[in-house]
Amino acid sequence: MTTVRLAFMRPTWEMVLYGCLPALLTVIVLSETGTAGPRTAMLIAAGIVVIAGATPHTYWLRADANGLTMTRLLVRRTYPWPAVHGLRMRFREDGEVGGRYVTLQLRLTDPPGLHWGPFLGKLTVSDGDLPRGTEPRALADLFALFGTYGLHVDHPEFANAVLAAHRLPPLPPQPVRRVPTGPVPTPQQAYADAPSIEDERRHLRHRPSFPRKLREYLLRCAAMSDRVALQTDDTVSADVVRALREADQLAEHDQVVADDDRRGYVRQQYLIWRNSRP
């Protein structure tokens, strides 16, 4: 069993801001009802801000034979190993205070596609998206945990730099997810009951922002482009190039290697998706 205490994995100032709103509401309620005087109300509000700045981003991640168990605010949730696909890392610009930061999330599977899991941390990084050299030991322990259990980490070079700074061994070679084995359906089989291309184009007009809908959107876009490309015999036409590009986007989202038959992967996954619908 391995346990990582993920303390202070989010900027304290950010958590303090989250606590300011309930603190302000508390002051207003106490003042309007006369339950407490101004001084007492301000002390209570200050206590709320302090608690908000410390408690929400201190939690535990425990790995054992059953999977990963997260304990946050005394609430436990276990993610079985088949549901865990690694650590997602996203580098972004901080529009409020400037600079760059990285967010960490547990990457979960939600068949038939990958989606994001619970938030694990947010840290400031250098302008080149590299460690600043002041990363907490908890972050190194987190990377080490994923390495121990052979789980994928999105940016292993960043993780290895943090591990080296804390004198821990680097991650093992990252696992590569291959295209699921199984028969590849013909276009006729894959798209037998698919909506018309015109209906699909209207349905896919707006890209969803909700992560759990993104995979379906990418799959349907790739399938629609594949169907359009099937209408031409020109192997280098713009329609074929678009179909390959959108097939690549689906494979990248699913984190699979589908170089040999990318459009076949789209047909396979589309048929699985259609058969899984009620």
C-alpha positions, 0 to 999 in steps of 0.5 A: 500500500502506498499513500501520498499526502497531497498537501498545498497542491493548489495556490493558497491565494486561490483557495482564500478567494474561494473562502471570501464569498461564504465569509462575506455572506456570513458577515451580512447574515450575522449583521442583519439578524443581529446574531453577532456584533461586527467584531465577532462577525469579522472574526468568524469570517476570518476563520472561514477564510483561513479554513478555506485556504487550508482544508480543501486542498489537503487530501490523501491518495492511496494505492493498493490492490483495489485501486486508487482511493482518494480521501478528501474532507473525510470522504473516501472514493475508490477508483478501481485499477481498470478505471485508471489510465494515468495522470493528465497534465495541462499547461496554461497561462494564468490570466489573473496573476500572470505566469504559467501553471500546470493542472493535474487530474486523474485520467479515468476511462469511461467506455468507450472513451477516456475522460478526466477524473478528479482534480489533484493539484495546480502548480506554478511553472516556468515560462518554458513549462518546466519545474521551478525547482521549488515543487513540494515533495508531495508532487514527487511522491505523486509522480513516483506512485504513478511510476510504481504502478506503471500508469501513464503520465502526460509529460514524463520529462516534467515528472522526471525533473521533479523526481530528480530534484528530490533524488528519486528514480525516474519514471519507467518507460511510458506504456503505449496504448495500442488500438483495441484488437478485434475485427474492423467493420466495413463502412457498410457495417459501421454506418448502416444505421447512421444519420445522414451526413447533412443531419450529422453536420447540423448536429455537430455545428457546436463543439461541446465544452463538457469533457464527457461529450467531447469524445462523442463529438470527436468520434462523430466528426471523424465518422462523418468525414470518413463517410464523405471521403468514401464518396471520392476515389481520389486518395489525396483529396481534401476530403481524405486528408480531413478524414485522416486528420480527424481520425488522428484527433480521435486516436490522440484523445483516446491515447492509442496508436492507430497509424496503420489504419486510422479510419478503420479505428474510427469505424470500429469505435463508431460501431461500438458507440452505436451498439452501446446506445439505448 
